[in-house]
Amino acid sequence: MALKILDSCINCDMCDPECPNGAITLGAEIYEIDANKCTECVGHYDKPTCVSVCPIDCVKPDLEHIEDEEALLAKFIRLHG
């Protein structure tokens, strides 16, 4: 499943440069994750880098975009060929 950034985000700018898919951007108030680009780093890393670098633990699974590892890998292939 894709990830999302909670409203408790402090805009520390740690997650954005770490995303290998370019899925994280600064929204109107906080950073946001584009579910169409988020693969939870499948195809790149063993675990999501945004989760690893977030100092306040505000990156969580997006229950509105549930995908299994196979779907995430297919998305990675679509994004990166």
MOZI-V330027 format. One line per field, one symbol per residue. psi: psi as a letter, one per 40 degrees, with the letter a starting at -180 (. if undefined). burial: # if it has 9 or more other C-alpha atoms within 8 Angstrom, else .. A space follows every 10 residues. Layout:
BEGIN
psi: ???
burial: ???
END
This chain:
BEGIN
psi: iiiihieehe fefdddeehe efehihaddi iihhdeehef ehedidihdd ddeheefehi iheeghiidd ddddddddde .
burial: #####...#. ...###..#. #.###....# ###.#.#### ##....#### #..#...### .#....#... .##.##.... .
END
